[in-house]
Structure formats: structure tokens, C-alpha cells
Amino acid sequence: MAAISPNKDGDDLLRDWELVGEMNSISLLSGIKKVEISLPPDDVETVDTEISKTTAVIESRLNELALPFKIPSCELLAVMLPQA
């Protein structure tokens, strides 16, 4: 498991344990809504574009993860978006 975390200097590639740490930190923040079903984004096309770009970034940086697999692959598991 890996993720891309965008920032002003580019994209950070997060390994599984880093992603879990980030998610734990987010869940502890006050004011975080806890809902059973998330609402769809207002602009689905933009989200689809970002998913495609992020997938390409992860695929191009798989070697940085030093995975023990002969042919590692990338597939979407989740998308986390800020909500207004």
C-alpha cells in the first residue's frame, strides 16, 4: 500500500506505515466529521483526472518502495478528499 500526498514542493510518496500514521493523525483532529457514507464530490471529472495522474506518479515511483515483488502493480483502493 502506498499513497501520494501533494504539497507545494511536489508529491510525497507515502509507504504503508506512513499512510497509516497520517490517517491516524487525521482521525484524531477535532472537527473531523465521522459519517457512514461520504458524499460524492461536486466535480467528478476533476477527481477522475487526479486519480489518473496520481496512479501514474505511483507507478513511475514504485522502485522507490523497494518492494519484494518481481512485478509490483498499482491499483486504486481509496481516495481521500477535503470536504467543504
HUZI-V168791 format. One record per pair of residues at least 12 apart in sequence whose C-alpha atoms are under 10 Angstrom apart, sorted by the first residue. I is the first residue (numbers start at 1). GAP is how many residues later the second one is. D is the distance in whole Angstrom. If there is no record, write none. Layout:
i & gap & d
I & GAP & D
I & GAP & D
//
This chain:
i & gap & d
1 & 13 & 9
1 & 14 & 7
1 & 15 & 5
1 & 16 & 9
1 & 17 & 10
1 & 18 & 8
1 & 19 & 10
1 & 64 & 10
1 & 73 & 9
1 & 74 & 9
1 & 75 & 10
1 & 76 & 9
2 & 12 & 5
2 & 13 & 5
2 & 14 & 5
2 & 15 & 9
2 & 16 & 8
2 & 17 & 7
2 & 18 & 10
2 & 56 & 8
2 & 60 & 9
2 & 63 & 8
2 & 72 & 9
2 & 73 & 10
2 & 74 & 10
2 & 75 & 10
3 & 12 & 7
3 & 13 & 8
3 & 15 & 9
3 & 16 & 7
3 & 51 & 8
3 & 52 & 9
3 & 54 & 10
3 & 55 & 7
3 & 73 & 10
3 & 74 & 10
3 & 75 & 9
3 & 76 & 10
4 & 15 & 9
4 & 50 & 7
4 & 51 & 9
4 & 53 & 8
4 & 54 & 7
5 & 14 & 9
5 & 17 & 10
5 & 49 & 9
6 & 48 & 9
11 & 43 & 9
11 & 46 & 9
11 & 47 & 10
13 & 44 & 9
13 & 45 & 7
13 & 48 & 8
13 & 49 & 9
13 & 51 & 9
13 & 52 & 9
14 & 44 & 10
14 & 51 & 9
15 & 49 & 10
15 & 50 & 7
16 & 49 & 10
23 & 57 & 10
32 & 51 & 10
33 & 50 & 9
38 & 45 & 10
39 & 44 & 9
40 & 43 & 10
41 & 40 & 8
41 & 41 & 10
41 & 42 & 8
42 & 41 & 10
47 & 32 & 9
47 & 34 & 9
50 & 29 & 10
51 & 25 & 8
51 & 27 & 10
51 & 28 & 8
52 & 24 & 10
54 & 22 & 10
55 & 19 & 7
55 & 20 & 8
55 & 21 & 8
56 & 18 & 9
58 & 15 & 10
58 & 16 & 7
58 & 17 & 10
59 & 13 & 9
59 & 14 & 7
59 & 15 & 6
59 & 16 & 9
62 & 12 & 8
//
